[in-house]
Amino acid sequence: MENLNVFEPKILKNHMNLNKVVDGDGVILNDFCNNSELEIRFLGIDAPVIKSCRKLFQDERETHMAGALLMMLGRLSFNFLKEFVLPGTSLSIELEKGNEIDPYGRTLAFVYLPDGRCLNEIMIAEGYAKPYSRYYCRELTNYQILNMKAKNERKGLYSIVDDF
């Protein structure tokens, strides 16, 4: 994790274990301090969906791609994340003040592995997610740069499609 700036508004939570991967940009964590579950949506990134829903139809309109192809890409993203981080892995989350909850009530967070690497960043750098620019987060510029690099190197989903 980067050095902390005491003047930057952050909320850090440790003592979390991965319960399950929901999709390519979402997980459910167990807070073992109070034995509760927390659904996390990775802040600043977006992966294709894995099932038919309202967002799938929106993505079809925006990308001009068939829903079946988008769901196949979503499953590839989901599988990458599921194989990359195993259930029970100890994780830390960082919430960005003002961006804590999405419209569906999920907690928005940067998710960190025990070695300090950020899963949000890894998903983009490996080409399995893209920057989510509808809402600003402090890492948006960095994510856009990582996304262009993954796209240019045809990594992850970019080995199959030019955009998603």
MILO-292679 format. One record per residue: residue number from 1; z negated, y, x of N, C-alpha, C, CB in turn; residue in three letters. Coordinates in pm, 1 decimal, padded with zeros to 6 digits. Last residue first. Glycine has a CB too. Layout:
REM residues N
TIKE domi      n.Z      n.Y      n.X     ca.Z     ca.Y     ca.X      c.Z      c.Y      c.X     cb.Z     cb.Y     cb.X zaba
TIKE  NUM        Z        Y        X        Z        Y        X        Z        Y        X        Z        Y        X  Ala
...
This chain:
REM residues 164
TIKE domi      n.Z      n.Y      n.X     ca.Z     ca.Y     ca.X      c.Z      c.Y      c.X     cb.Z     cb.Y     cb.X zaba
TIKE  164  02470.3 -00346.9 -01456.9  02403.6 -00417.4 -01567.1  02307.1 -00322.8 -01634.0  02329.5 -00544.7 -01517.2  Phe
TIKE  163  02766.7 -00372.8 -01252.2  02658.1 -00295.5 -01313.8  02593.4 -00382.1 -01420.6  02710.5 -00160.4 -01375.0  Asp
TIKE  162  02920.7 -00575.2 -01147.8  02914.3 -00447.7 -01076.1  02800.4 -00358.9 -01126.1  03046.4 -00373.8 -01089.6  Asp
TIKE  161  02799.4 -00917.0 -01124.4  02855.9 -00802.4 -01196.9  02842.0 -00676.4 -01112.7  02786.0 -00783.6 -01334.4  Val
TIKE  160  02723.8 -01097.3 -00919.3  02794.2 -01145.3 -01038.4  02867.2 -01032.1 -01110.7  02696.0 -01212.8 -01133.8  Ile
TIKE  159  02584.0 -00974.2 -00730.7  02678.9 -01072.8 -00680.8  02765.3 -01127.6 -00795.2  02604.5 -01187.5 -00609.9  Ser
TIKE  158  02403.5 -00823.2 -00867.1  02526.2 -00755.8 -00823.3  02624.7 -00851.7 -00757.7  02492.4 -00643.8 -00726.7  Tyr
TIKE  157  02182.4 -00980.5 -00891.8  02274.6 -00975.3 -01005.2  02406.3 -00907.6 -00968.6  02210.0 -00902.3 -01121.9  Leu
TIKE  156  02159.4 -01018.2 -00545.1  02105.8 -01053.1 -00676.1  02210.7 -01053.0 -00784.5  01996.6 -00958.9 -00713.3  Gly
TIKE  155  02381.0 -00791.8 -00373.7  02262.6 -00876.8 -00380.3  02226.3 -00906.7 -00525.6  02144.0 -00810.0 -00308.1  Lys
TIKE  154  02593.6 -00639.1 -00262.4  02619.0 -00742.1 -00365.3  02503.7 -00843.6 -00372.9  02752.0 -00815.9 -00335.5  Arg
TIKE  153  02555.5 -00422.6 -00107.1  02545.2 -00551.6 -00038.0  02566.6 -00669.6 -00133.7  02408.4 -00564.0  00029.8  Glu
TIKE  152  02571.4 -00222.8 -00298.7  02670.7 -00225.3 -00190.8  02672.3 -00359.1 -00117.6  02643.1 -00113.0 -00091.6  Asn
TIKE  151  02339.6 -00288.9 -00447.8  02472.1 -00292.4 -00510.6  02581.5 -00303.5 -00404.4  02494.4 -00166.4 -00597.5  Lys
TIKE  150  02139.3 -00241.5 -00263.6  02154.4 -00376.0 -00320.3  02293.3 -00392.5 -00381.0  02045.5 -00403.0 -00427.2  Ala
TIKE  149  02183.7  00037.5 -00227.6  02194.6 -00054.7 -00114.2  02216.8 -00198.9 -00164.7  02066.3 -00046.9 -00025.2  Lys
TIKE  148  02130.8  00134.7 -00480.5  02265.0  00153.3 -00423.5  02287.6  00057.6 -00307.0  02284.6  00299.3 -00376.8  Met
TIKE  147  01858.0  00064.2 -00499.2  01955.2  00006.5 -00591.1  02097.5  00019.4 -00536.0  01945.0  00074.1 -00728.3  Asn
TIKE  146  01739.5  00227.3 -00306.3  01733.8  00081.6 -00290.4  01837.6  00011.8 -00378.5  01593.2  00029.9 -00324.3  Leu
TIKE  145  01792.9  00476.8 -00431.9  01847.9  00446.6 -00298.7  01850.9  00295.8 -00275.5  01764.6  00516.2 -00187.8  Ile
TIKE  144  01644.7  00449.5 -00666.3  01788.9  00473.0 -00674.6  01857.5  00441.3 -00541.8  01817.1  00618.5 -00715.1  Gln
TIKE  143  01386.7  00422.5 -00563.7  01446.9  00310.5 -00635.3  01597.9  00327.1 -00647.8  01384.2  00296.5 -00773.6  Tyr
TIKE  142  01349.9  00682.2 -00458.6  01346.3  00566.0 -00369.3  01414.9  00445.6 -00435.2  01200.0  00530.9 -00331.8  Asn
TIKE  141  01355.2  00825.0 -00703.9  01454.5  00851.0 -00598.4  01463.5  00733.6 -00501.9  01419.3  00979.6 -00521.3  Thr
TIKE  140  01128.1  00708.2 -00840.6  01264.3  00701.6 -00893.9  01369.9  00723.2 -00785.3  01282.1  00805.1 -01004.0  Leu
TIKE  139  00859.2  00718.2 -00785.1  00942.2  00634.2 -00698.9  01089.9  00631.1 -00740.2  00887.8  00494.0 -00698.4  Glu
TIKE  138  00734.0  00868.8 -00984.4  00742.8  00926.4 -00849.5  00833.7  00846.6 -00755.8  00604.3  00935.6 -00788.8  Arg
TIKE  137  00935.4  00864.3 -01277.0  00818.7  00815.8 -01202.7  00838.8  00860.8 -01058.2  00801.9  00657.0 -01213.6  Cys
TIKE  136  01064.3  00972.9 -01588.9  01047.1  00995.6 -01446.3  00923.5  00921.3 -01395.7  01035.7  01146.4 -01416.5  Tyr
TIKE  135  01251.2  00777.3 -01807.1  01124.4  00845.6 -01783.9  01106.3  00857.4 -01633.3  01003.9  00769.2 -01850.5  Tyr
TIKE  134  01504.7  00681.1 -01772.6  01474.4  00754.7 -01896.8  01343.5  00831.0 -01886.1  01468.2  00658.6 -02015.8  Arg
TIKE  133  01563.1  00527.6 -01549.6  01559.9  00673.1 -01533.9  01533.1  00750.5 -01662.8  01688.8  00718.7 -01476.7  Ser
TIKE  132  01486.0  00264.2 -01372.5  01478.2  00305.4 -01512.7  01458.4  00455.2 -01512.8  01362.1  00231.6 -01590.2  Tyr
TIKE  131  01686.4  00092.9 -01134.8  01592.6  00201.9 -01166.1  01599.6  00236.2 -01314.6  01623.7  00327.7 -01080.4  Pro
TIKE  130  01712.0 -00264.0 -01195.3  01769.8 -00135.0 -01159.8  01666.6 -00026.1 -01190.5  01904.0 -00109.5 -01237.3  Lys
TIKE  129  01682.0 -00595.7 -01062.2  01644.4 -00491.2 -01157.1  01711.9 -00363.2 -01109.5  01486.8 -00474.2 -01167.6  Ala
TIKE  128  01771.7 -00754.4 -00862.3  01738.9 -00819.4 -00988.9  01687.0 -00722.7 -01095.2  01636.8 -00926.6 -00965.3  Tyr
TIKE  127  01816.3 -00674.2 -00595.2  01925.4 -00668.4 -00692.3  01898.3 -00735.1 -00825.7  02044.3 -00729.3 -00633.9  Gly
TIKE  126  01619.7 -00644.2 -00411.0  01688.1 -00773.8 -00412.8  01797.3 -00781.8 -00518.8  01588.0 -00884.3 -00435.6  Glu
TIKE  125  01526.2 -00391.0 -00472.0  01586.4 -00413.5 -00339.8  01663.9 -00544.6 -00334.6  01478.4 -00413.4 -00231.7  Ala
TIKE  124  01413.7 -00438.1 -00728.2  01531.4 -00351.6 -00712.0  01601.7 -00381.4 -00580.8  01491.3 -00203.1 -00717.8  Ile
TIKE  123  01203.8 -00612.3 -00669.0  01300.4 -00648.4 -00772.6  01427.4 -00564.0 -00761.2  01238.1 -00631.4 -00911.8  Met
TIKE  122  01061.2 -00463.1 -00477.2  01128.0 -00587.7 -00438.5  01234.8 -00625.4 -00540.8  01025.3 -00702.0 -00424.1  Ile
TIKE  121  00951.1 -00257.2 -00634.2  01046.9 -00225.8 -00527.9  01127.1 -00349.8 -00487.4  00973.7 -00168.0 -00405.5  Glu
TIKE  120  00776.7 -00405.9 -00792.9  00877.2 -00319.8 -00854.8  00989.9 -00293.7 -00754.7  00813.7 -00185.6 -00902.9  Asn
TIKE  119  00604.3 -00523.3 -00605.8  00699.2 -00607.2 -00678.2  00809.5 -00524.4 -00744.5  00626.2 -00689.8 -00783.2  Leu
TIKE  118  00526.4 -00397.6 -00291.4  00535.1 -00363.8 -00433.6  00642.7 -00448.7 -00501.2  00565.4 -00213.0 -00452.4  Cys
TIKE  117  00302.2 -00532.1 -00046.9  00438.2 -00504.7 -00094.3  00437.4 -00485.1 -00245.4  00534.6 -00619.7 -00055.1  Arg
TIKE  116  00044.7 -00606.8  00021.0  00072.8 -00465.1  00003.1  00213.6 -00432.3 -00043.3  00047.6 -00395.2  00128.7  Gly
TIKE  115 -00024.1 -00871.1  00022.5  00016.1 -00813.7  00151.7  00057.1 -00666.4  00141.1  00131.2 -00894.0  00209.9  Asp
TIKE  114 -00071.8 -00927.4 -00250.4 -00186.1 -00919.7 -00157.7 -00150.0 -00857.7 -00021.9 -00243.1 -01058.9 -00135.6  Pro
TIKE  113  00152.2 -00700.4 -00430.3  00113.6 -00832.1 -00378.6 -00005.8 -00817.2 -00284.5  00232.9 -00900.2 -00305.2  Leu
TIKE  112  00134.6 -00469.8 -00697.4  00131.0 -00498.0 -00554.1  00083.4 -00639.2 -00524.1  00041.7 -00398.7 -00484.0  Tyr
TIKE  111  00311.7 -00283.1 -00928.8  00237.6 -00407.7 -00908.4  00249.7 -00448.5 -00762.2  00290.2 -00521.1 -01002.3  Val
TIKE  110  00283.6  00006.8 -01111.5  00338.4 -00048.3 -00988.6  00251.2 -00170.0 -00959.7  00339.0  00057.8 -00867.6  Phe
TIKE  109  00297.5  00005.7 -01473.2  00229.1  00004.4 -01344.4  00321.9 -00036.7 -01230.9  00110.0 -00089.0 -01349.7  Ala
TIKE  108  00211.2  00048.0 -01808.0  00314.7  00071.3 -01707.0  00246.7  00080.7 -01571.4  00397.3  00201.2 -01737.9  Leu
TIKE  107  00105.1 -00166.8 -02059.8  00063.4 -00083.9 -01947.5  00177.1 -00074.1 -01847.0 -00063.9 -00141.0 -01880.7  Thr
TIKE  106  00246.0 -00148.3 -02388.3  00227.2 -00219.1 -02261.0  00185.6 -00119.5 -02152.9  00357.6 -00294.0 -02219.0  Arg
TIKE  105  00307.6 -00022.3 -02624.6  00167.4 -00045.7 -02594.2  00141.1 -00122.0 -02466.3  00105.9 -00117.6 -02704.9  Gly
TIKE  104  00565.5  00051.0 -02660.1  00525.5 -00075.6 -02720.7  00380.5 -00113.2 -02687.8  00618.7 -00186.1 -02674.6  Tyr
TIKE  103  00611.5  00283.6 -02512.8  00608.7  00293.5 -02659.6  00564.5  00165.2 -02730.6  00744.8  00331.8 -02709.3  Pro
TIKE  102  00371.5  00235.7 -02236.5  00506.2  00252.6 -02291.4  00498.9  00256.9 -02444.4  00600.4  00137.5 -02244.0  Asp
TIKE  101  00124.7  00410.2 -02047.7  00154.8  00318.4 -02158.5  00297.3  00344.4 -02207.5  00051.9  00335.5 -02275.6  Ile
TIKE  100  00106.7  00592.7 -01830.3  00025.0  00471.6 -01832.3  00067.5  00367.4 -01935.3 -00116.0  00508.7 -01857.4  Glu
TIKE   99  00196.1  00836.3 -01720.8  00291.3  00728.1 -01746.3  00217.8  00595.3 -01759.8  00396.4  00720.0 -01633.5  Asn
TIKE   98 -00012.9  01001.5 -01663.7  00089.0  01053.0 -01754.0  00193.6  00949.4 -01790.4  00155.7  01171.7 -01692.7  Gly
TIKE   97 -00060.9  00866.4 -01345.6 -00114.9  00953.2 -01450.2 -00001.9  01011.5 -01532.7 -00200.6  01065.8 -01389.6  Lys
TIKE   96  00038.4  00544.3 -01287.9  00071.4  00683.2 -01257.3  00022.1  00769.1 -01373.6  00226.3  00702.0 -01233.5  Glu
TIKE   95 -00146.4  00269.5 -01167.2 -00092.2  00342.8 -01280.1 -00066.7  00486.2 -01236.7 -00188.1  00337.4 -01402.1  Leu
TIKE   94 -00120.9 -00017.7 -00986.2 -00141.7  00126.1 -00974.5 -00072.4  00191.3 -01092.9 -00087.2  00182.2 -00838.0  Glu
TIKE   93 -00273.2 -00335.0 -00932.5 -00181.7 -00246.6 -01003.3 -00221.3 -00102.0 -00980.3 -00180.0 -00278.6 -01153.5  Ile
TIKE   92 -00267.0 -00635.6 -00742.8 -00328.0 -00505.9 -00771.9 -00225.9 -00422.8 -00846.2 -00375.7 -00433.3 -00641.5  Ser
TIKE   91 -00316.6 -00991.2 -00763.0 -00232.4 -00872.8 -00763.3 -00317.4 -00748.8 -00787.0 -00122.6 -00884.3 -00870.1  Leu
TIKE   90 -00321.0 -01323.1 -00665.8 -00401.9 -01202.4 -00678.7 -00311.1 -01080.1 -00664.6 -00516.1 -01199.7 -00572.1  Ser
TIKE   89 -00166.8 -01582.0 -00844.5 -00159.2 -01488.8 -00732.1 -00242.6 -01365.2 -00762.5 -00012.4 -01449.4 -00702.6  Thr
TIKE   88 -00160.8 -01726.5 -01076.6 -00283.8 -01729.2 -00999.5 -00283.8 -01634.6 -00880.2 -00309.3 -01867.4 -00952.5  Gly
TIKE   87  00183.9 -01814.2 -01058.9  00061.7 -01794.4 -01137.8 -00062.6 -01810.9 -01050.6  00057.1 -01893.6 -01255.9  Pro
TIKE   86  00373.8 -01662.2 -00786.8  00326.3 -01777.4 -00863.7  00201.7 -01743.9 -00945.8  00296.6 -01894.0 -00770.0  Leu
TIKE   85  00660.6 -01490.2 -00724.9  00515.4 -01474.0 -00737.8  00464.2 -01580.2 -00835.4  00477.9 -01328.8 -00787.0  Val
TIKE   84  00918.2 -01599.3 -00711.4  00869.6 -01513.1 -00603.9  00717.5 -01499.6 -00605.9  00933.7 -01375.7 -00614.3  Phe
TIKE   83  00974.1 -01733.4 -00942.1  00967.3 -01811.8 -00817.9  00907.7 -01731.4 -00703.1  01106.2 -01861.1 -00779.0  Glu
TIKE   82  00970.7 -01521.6 -01122.9  00882.3 -01636.4 -01146.4  00867.0 -01722.0 -01020.2  00936.5 -01722.4 -01261.9  Lys
TIKE   81  01176.1 -01359.2 -01024.8  01037.9 -01311.2 -01022.8  00939.5 -01427.0 -01035.2  01014.6 -01210.1 -01135.8  Leu
TIKE   80  01397.2 -01531.4 -01070.2  01368.9 -01479.7 -00936.9  01222.2 -01437.7 -00927.3  01461.8 -01360.7 -00903.6  Phe
TIKE   79  01383.2 -01567.9 -01348.3  01362.7 -01682.2 -01258.3  01331.2 -01636.8 -01116.4  01486.3 -01772.2 -01257.6  Asn
TIKE   78  01441.6 -01304.4 -01436.8  01315.5 -01369.3 -01472.7  01283.9 -01483.3 -01375.4  01321.8 -01422.7 -01617.5  Phe
TIKE   77  01706.2 -01284.2 -01340.4  01603.1 -01191.1 -01295.3  01463.4 -01250.0 -01317.9  01616.9 -01056.1 -01368.7  Ser
TIKE   76  01824.8 -01488.6 -01489.1  01828.7 -01493.0 -01342.0  01721.5 -01402.2 -01282.7  01968.2 -01451.5 -01289.8  Leu
TIKE   75  01782.9 -01392.3 -01747.4  01717.5 -01518.2 -01706.2  01717.7 -01533.0 -01553.7  01788.7 -01640.0 -01771.0  Arg
TIKE   74  01945.9 -01164.0 -01738.8  01801.8 -01151.3 -01760.2  01726.7 -01275.9 -01717.1  01773.0 -01122.2 -01905.7  Gly
TIKE   73  02195.0 -01282.0 -01720.4  02146.9 -01200.8 -01608.0  01995.3 -01183.0 -01617.2  02217.7 -01062.4 -01605.8  Leu
TIKE   72  02196.4 -01395.3 -01976.4  02206.5 -01483.4 -01859.3  02155.9 -01409.0 -01734.6  02354.4 -01531.9 -01838.6  Met
TIKE   71  02190.1 -01161.3 -02129.9  02074.7 -01252.7 -02136.0  02077.3 -01351.6 -02019.7  02073.2 -01329.3 -02270.1  Met
TIKE   70  02443.5 -01056.4 -02062.8  02322.0 -00980.5 -02029.2  02198.0 -01070.8 -02031.2  02303.2 -00863.0 -02127.8  Leu
TIKE   69  02605.7 -01257.7 -02173.1  02607.4 -01233.1 -02029.4  02482.3 -01157.6 -01986.3  02733.2 -01154.6 -01989.7  Leu
TIKE   68  02541.8 -01226.5 -02444.8  02518.0 -01355.8 -02379.0  02516.3 -01339.6 -02226.9  02626.1 -01458.5 -02420.4  Ala
TIKE   67  02628.9 -00964.2 -02499.3  02486.5 -00996.4 -02501.0  02455.1 -01126.1 -02429.2  02437.5 -01004.4 -02642.5  Gly
TIKE   66  02885.9 -00829.0 -02291.1  02842.8 -00919.6 -02398.2  02694.2 -00951.0 -02385.3  02925.0 -01050.1 -02395.5  Ala
TIKE   65  02897.0 -00482.0 -02206.3  02892.4 -00622.8 -02166.3  02842.4 -00705.2 -02284.9  02800.4 -00643.5 -02040.5  Met
TIKE   64  02873.9 -00208.8 -02210.1  02999.9 -00268.6 -02256.4  03011.3 -00413.4 -02209.1  03120.9 -00186.5 -02206.0  His
TIKE   63  02637.1 -00080.4 -02160.2  02703.6 -00145.0 -02046.2  02842.2 -00198.6 -02080.1  02618.2 -00257.7 -01994.4  Thr
TIKE   62  02560.5  00029.9 -02408.8  02561.3  00113.1 -02288.9  02640.9  00052.4 -02173.5  02420.4  00138.3 -02244.4  Glu
TIKE   61  02582.0 -00183.4 -02592.7  02655.8 -00057.5 -02615.1  02669.4  00022.4 -02486.0  02585.1  00028.1 -02722.0  Arg
TIKE   60  02407.0 -00367.9 -02473.2  02548.0 -00403.4 -02496.0  02632.4 -00277.1 -02513.0  02562.1 -00494.5 -02621.0  Glu
TIKE   59  02165.8 -00226.7 -02486.2  02225.9 -00254.6 -02355.2  02372.8 -00292.9 -02367.9  02149.3 -00366.2 -02284.3  Asp
TIKE   58  02126.9 -00234.2 -02764.5  02140.1 -00105.2 -02696.6  02208.4 -00124.3 -02560.7  02000.9 -00038.3 -02678.6  Gln
TIKE   57  02097.8 -00507.1 -02798.0  02208.9 -00439.5 -02864.4  02234.7 -00302.1 -02802.2  02180.4 -00425.3 -03014.5  Phe
TIKE   56  01863.4 -00545.3 -02646.6  01986.6 -00614.0 -02609.5  02107.7 -00543.8 -02670.9  01981.8 -00761.2 -02653.9  Leu
TIKE   55  01673.0 -00402.2 -02789.6  01715.1 -00351.0 -02659.0  01844.3 -00418.9 -02612.8  01603.7 -00372.2 -02554.6  Lys
TIKE   54  01633.8 -00568.0 -03013.9  01694.9 -00436.1 -03031.0  01747.3 -00381.0 -02898.6  01594.0 -00338.6 -03091.8  Arg
TIKE   53  01722.4 -00900.8 -02901.3  01629.3 -00801.6 -02954.4  01702.8 -00668.5 -02966.8  01502.6 -00787.8 -02863.3  Cys
TIKE   52  01746.7 -01217.3 -02761.3  01807.1 -01121.9 -02853.3  01700.0 -01031.1 -02912.8  01883.7 -01195.2 -02964.9  Ser
TIKE   51  01617.5 -01239.0 -02425.9  01635.9 -01288.5 -02562.4  01694.1 -01176.7 -02649.4  01501.0 -01340.2 -02621.8  Lys
TIKE   50  01590.0 -01118.0 -02184.9  01617.0 -01262.3 -02183.6  01635.1 -01321.2 -02322.2  01505.5 -01334.4 -02113.9  Ile
TIKE   49  01732.5 -00808.8 -02054.2  01644.6 -00885.8 -02142.8  01684.8 -01032.6 -02142.7  01648.7 -00829.5 -02286.4  Val
TIKE   48  01754.4 -00686.8 -01713.6  01814.7 -00728.7 -01840.5  01717.9 -00815.3 -01921.8  01945.4 -00805.9 -01814.6  Pro
TIKE   47  01504.9 -00453.8 -01601.0  01581.2 -00577.7 -01580.6  01643.7 -00615.0 -01714.9  01489.3 -00695.1 -01524.9  Ala
TIKE   46  01407.1 -00153.5 -01460.5  01454.5 -00219.0 -01581.8  01536.8 -00340.6 -01542.6  01537.8 -00121.4 -01669.7  Asp
TIKE   45  01139.6  00056.6 -01333.9  01250.7 -00038.0 -01319.3  01287.5 -00097.4 -01454.9  01214.1 -00150.7 -01219.5  Ile
TIKE   44  00917.7  00222.1 -01367.0  01032.7  00273.0 -01293.3  01149.3  00178.1 -01277.2  00989.3  00314.0 -01162.1  Gly
TIKE   43  00663.9 -00019.5 -01379.6  00699.5  00121.4 -01390.7  00822.2  00153.0 -01306.3  00582.0  00209.8 -01348.6  Leu
TIKE   42  00668.2 -00320.3 -01546.7  00684.3 -00257.2 -01415.8  00736.6 -00114.8 -01433.5  00780.2 -00340.0 -01326.0  Phe
TIKE   41  00424.3 -00375.5 -01780.4  00567.8 -00348.5 -01766.8  00581.4 -00272.2 -01636.2  00627.4 -00266.5 -01891.3  Arg
TIKE   40  00171.0 -00605.3 -01849.1  00220.9 -00501.4 -01758.7  00372.3 -00495.2 -01766.9  00175.7 -00527.9 -01613.2  Ile
TIKE   39 -00096.0 -00686.9 -02047.8  00049.3 -00697.5 -02034.7  00101.0 -00576.9 -01957.0  00118.0 -00706.8 -02174.7  Glu
TIKE   38 -00390.1 -00840.5 -01964.3 -00324.5 -00710.9 -01967.7 -00174.9 -00733.1 -01950.1 -00381.0 -00615.6 -01857.8  Leu
TIKE   37 -00686.4 -01009.3 -02070.4 -00545.6 -01010.7 -02033.0 -00487.2 -00871.3 -02049.7 -00467.0 -01113.4 -02117.6  Glu
TIKE   36 -01019.1 -01042.4 -01929.0 -00924.8 -00998.7 -02031.3 -00782.7 -01007.9 -01978.1 -00956.2 -00855.0 -02077.0  Ser
TIKE   35 -01261.4 -01069.2 -01774.8 -01196.5 -01184.2 -01838.2 -01105.4 -01143.9 -01953.9 -01301.3 -01281.4 -01888.0  Asn
TIKE   34 -01355.3 -00866.9 -01620.3 -01398.8 -00868.5 -01760.4 -01328.9 -00976.2 -01842.6 -01374.2 -00733.2 -01823.4  Asn
TIKE   33 -01262.9 -00956.0 -01370.6 -01392.7 -00888.6 -01380.7 -01444.9 -00891.8 -01524.8 -01381.4 -00742.5 -01331.4  Cys
TIKE   32 -01009.1 -01059.0 -01383.6 -01118.3 -01155.4 -01376.9 -01255.3 -01089.7 -01372.9 -01101.5 -01242.8 -01256.6  Phe
TIKE   31 -00759.3 -00995.4 -01584.2 -00858.1 -00915.8 -01512.3 -00982.0 -01003.4 -01504.1 -00887.9 -00776.1 -01583.9  Asp
TIKE   30 -00448.7 -01144.6 -01566.7 -00588.0 -01165.2 -01605.3 -00673.4 -01074.8 -01519.1 -00630.9 -01315.0 -01590.0  Asn
TIKE   29 -00129.8 -01022.1 -01674.6 -00232.2 -01039.8 -01572.0 -00366.5 -01068.3 -01637.2 -00241.5 -00915.3 -01481.4  Leu
TIKE   28  00199.6 -01080.1 -01737.2  00067.8 -01075.7 -01799.7 -00032.7 -01110.5 -01690.8  00057.1 -01174.5 -01923.5  Ile
TIKE   27  00490.8 -00877.2 -01668.7  00398.5 -00987.4 -01641.0  00274.1 -00972.4 -01726.6  00360.8 -00991.9 -01490.9  Val
TIKE   26  00829.0 -00765.4 -01637.6  00702.4 -00770.5 -01707.9  00620.9 -00894.7 -01675.7  00726.4 -00763.2 -01854.4  Gly
TIKE   25  01090.7 -00774.6 -01561.3  01016.1 -00651.5 -01534.4  00882.9 -00647.2 -01608.8  01099.8 -00530.6 -01572.6  Asp
TIKE   24  01201.8 -01018.4 -01628.4  01228.0 -00964.6 -01495.5  01157.2 -00835.4 -01463.4  01371.3 -00944.1 -01479.4  Gly
TIKE   23  00924.6 -01158.1 -01814.8  01068.2 -01140.0 -01793.1  01086.3 -01077.0 -01655.4  01133.5 -01050.8 -01906.0  Asp
TIKE   22  00667.2 -01260.9 -01781.4  00723.6 -01246.6 -01915.8  00875.6 -01238.5 -01908.7  00666.5 -01121.4 -01986.1  Val
TIKE   21  00473.2 -01473.3 -01591.2  00585.0 -01379.7 -01586.4  00647.5 -01379.2 -01725.3  00690.5 -01419.0 -01474.8  Val
TIKE   20  00115.6 -01502.1 -01622.4  00253.0 -01550.6 -01638.8  00351.7 -01435.9 -01626.8  00270.2 -01621.1 -01774.4  Lys
TIKE   19 -00111.7 -01426.6 -01467.4 -00121.0 -01532.6 -01567.5  00018.0 -01590.6 -01590.1 -00181.4 -01479.1 -01701.1  Asn
TIKE   18 -00214.9 -01314.7 -01159.9 -00098.1 -01336.5 -01244.1 -00125.0 -01453.2 -01338.4  00028.2 -01363.3 -01158.2  Leu
TIKE   17 -00521.2 -01134.4 -01154.7 -00444.8 -01253.6 -01118.2 -00327.1 -01267.3 -01213.2 -00534.0 -01381.1 -01121.9  Asn
TIKE   16 -00709.9 -00865.1 -01025.4 -00615.3 -00914.0 -01124.6 -00546.0 -01037.7 -01068.8 -00511.6 -00804.0 -01162.7  Met
TIKE   15 -00865.1 -00698.8 -00864.3 -00928.1 -00810.1 -00935.9 -00839.7 -00861.9 -01049.6 -01063.7 -00766.8 -00991.3  His
TIKE   14 -00783.0 -00352.4 -00913.3 -00776.8 -00475.7 -00836.2 -00835.8 -00586.3 -00923.0 -00853.5 -00462.5 -00699.2  Asn
TIKE   13 -00622.4 -00060.7 -00993.8 -00701.7 -00171.9 -01046.6 -00676.2 -00293.4 -00960.1 -00667.0 -00201.4 -01196.0  Lys
TIKE   12 -00608.1  00291.6 -00980.4 -00588.4  00164.3 -00912.6 -00677.3  00059.0 -00977.3 -00618.8  00176.6 -00761.0  Leu
TIKE   11 -00447.0  00572.6 -01070.8 -00547.0  00479.7 -01122.2 -00514.7  00345.9 -01058.2 -00546.5  00471.7 -01281.6  Ile
TIKE   10 -00399.3  00904.1 -00949.1 -00368.0  00761.5 -00949.8 -00482.5  00685.0 -01013.9 -00341.2  00709.8 -00806.5  Lys
TIKE    9 -00289.0  01218.0 -00869.0 -00355.5  01142.5 -00976.4 -00308.2  00997.4 -00981.1 -00330.1  01209.5 -01111.9  Pro
TIKE    8 -00354.4  01331.8 -00545.4 -00253.3  01275.3 -00634.5 -00323.3  01192.2 -00740.9 -00149.8  01189.1 -00555.6  Glu
TIKE    7 -00556.3  01397.6 -00376.1 -00518.0  01499.1 -00473.1 -00413.8  01448.5 -00572.8 -00465.0  01620.9 -00401.5  Phe
TIKE    6 -00586.0  01194.3 -00196.4 -00695.1  01215.9 -00290.6 -00660.7  01318.8 -00397.3 -00818.9  01259.2 -00216.7  Val
TIKE    5 -00350.5  00965.4 -00131.2 -00367.9  01109.1 -00130.5 -00473.1  01138.9 -00236.1 -00232.3  01185.6 -00158.1  Asn
TIKE    4 -00349.8  00669.8  00060.7 -00384.9  00736.8 -00063.1 -00402.6  00886.2 -00039.6 -00512.2  00676.5 -00122.6  Leu
TIKE    3 -00075.5  00516.4  00222.2 -00200.8  00590.7  00232.0 -00226.5  00666.2  00102.2 -00197.6  00688.3  00351.9  Asn
TIKE    2  00065.9  00229.7  00045.2  00073.1  00351.5  00124.5 -00063.5  00418.8  00131.9  00176.8  00447.8  00065.8  Glu
TIKE    1  00000.0 -00116.1  00084.3  00000.0  00000.0  00000.0  00000.0  00123.4  00089.7 -00121.3 -00000.8 -00096.4  Met
